[in-house]
């Protein structure tokens, strides 16, 4: 949510800050932060935003792969095979499953899916399907 303004009120009787922010649509959201664990709350919020972004990009990549498989355009199948697209879809479904279960690997090296390397090595740069898949993989790595 894009914040139009941010107001921080003094400590309440519970020892927590109340922050109010108005979004770009005029909605007001309230975030309650305890001073002792405020940093952890913000880190968790960042992780949740990254997970949600990764989830959305992976879902978009899955839709794009499904469209490519059903439309069967010659331009795409001159570059890749149906088998490769099905394997990419399986990898993305596994990543989506890990996100939904909260079982994302701790190490970044274990989050690399390997599709981006194949696409950048073998596919032309102007193929939008490849860019969508690469964005999804990078979003998963950033979670």
Buried (B, 14 or more C-beta within 10 A) or exposed (E): EEEEEEEEEEEEEEEBBBBBBBEEEEEEEEBEBEEEEBEEEEEEEEEEEBBEBBBEBBEBBBEBBEEBBEEEEEEBEEBBEEEBBEBBBEBBEEBBEBBEEEEBEEEEEEBBBEBBEBBEEEBEEEBEBBBBBBBBBBBBBEB
